[in-house]
Amino acid sequence: MRGYLVAIFLSAVFLYYVLHCILWGTNVYGVPPIEMKHRNKIQPCLSKPAFASLLRFPQIHPFLCVSDFRNTAIVTGSDQFYLPYGTKRSEAYFKLALSKLQSCDLFDEFDKVPCKRCVVVGNGGVLKNKSLGEKIDSYDVIIRMNNGPVLEHEEEVGRRTTFRLFYPESVFSDQSHNDPNSTVILAAFKPLDLKWLFELLSNGKINTSGFWKKPALNLIYQPYQIRILDPFIIRTAAFELLHFPKSFPKNQKPKHPTTGIIAITLAFHICHEVHLAGFKYNFSDLNSPLHYYGNATMSLMTKNAYHNVTAEQLFLKDIIEKNFVINLTQD
């Protein structure tokens, strides 16, 4: 009888181990994740950054790693929120996409520069004719977003890119825009975004339904260049910086931070000094250029129901006036 109980106990332990491996060692699709490089630490500074009072958790590692994905979600509270600001009930999709990446490192292992000076380059039309390219290239870290081009706009926005945030509907698909020295960061807003990344990196068939605009059908970046942003960064932008409500009335569309505000929030967590360029909009002239590239005008901004542009402009005005950041395109 005793031997029988021991056998049941050992079987239960083995079954628990197997289930644990299935849930966290692999994923529901049976794709074993590759071992990523260890995340590197942000170099500490002796003094606090000007914007330190804005942060609840300073110097948080901004990219998800497959090796400690579950623990990170618990520590930051992301397991309590659904996408786009958390991982709840989307864990399998996160694990799936992370299994195809090769690193979750922040900077190159040889990059030992502490107290980094960063510039976040928006896509605003205010960058036109400012000739800030050389100035922008002088920073330690240059953060760009979406499909704001460098090619043929070097004099205005510079040549270098450290990080570029994107989502499936805004990523480059033309190989001429690829910089092999840059790191590109997926800001996931829905499970389909993570599934899209996995399918692209697996050379699988891309299902384009469920996207607000047709997503890219090819990826010009290599797996070593790609990271997935921790939803905590987006949640900080929404709740802590823009003070959005955690729930909206049923008759009102939820508002979410723009990629630009998310990029600034990322900079707050990895930089000691943050400067901005291209974040000023001319609402008094709806025919003025929306971007430093293309022909879109400010009139498009008034039709945007997904973002609260007024709240974002007030936030930018506040952090500039308090000297938390320096605005390079302030007239």
HELIX and SHEET records of a PDB file:
HELIX    1   1 ARG A    2  HIS A   20  1                                  19    
HELIX    2   2 CYS A   21  GLY A   25  3                                   5    
HELIX    3   3 ALA A   52  LEU A   54  5                                   3    
HELIX    4   4 VAL A   66  ASP A   68  5                                   3    
HELIX    5   5 PHE A   69  THR A   76  1                                   8    
HELIX    6   6 SER A   78  GLN A   80  5                                   3    
HELIX    7   7 GLU A   91  LEU A   98  1                                   8    
HELIX    8   8 GLY A  125  LEU A  127  5                                   3    
HELIX    9   9 GLY A  133  ASP A  137  1                                   5    
HELIX   10  10 GLU A  154  VAL A  157  1                                   4    
HELIX   11  11 GLN A  175  HIS A  177  5                                   3    
HELIX   12  12 PRO A  191  LEU A  201  1                                  11    
HELIX   13  13 PRO A  223  GLN A  225  5                                   3    
HELIX   14  14 PRO A  231  ARG A  235  1                                   5    
HELIX   15  15 THR A  236  LEU A  241  3                                   6    
HELIX   16  16 THR A  259  ILE A  270  1                                  12    
HELIX   17  17 MET A  298  LYS A  303  5                                   6    
HELIX   18  18 VAL A  309  GLU A  321  1                                  13    
SHEET    1   A 7 ILE A 226  ILE A 228  0                                        
SHEET    2   A 7 THR A 183  LEU A 186  1                                        
SHEET    3   A 7 PHE A 163  PHE A 166  1                                        
SHEET    4   A 7 VAL A 141  MET A 145  1                                        
SHEET    5   A 7 ARG A 117  VAL A 121  1                                        
SHEET    6   A 7 GLU A 273  ALA A 277  1                                        
SHEET    7   A 7 ILE A 326  ASN A 327  1                                        
END                                                                             
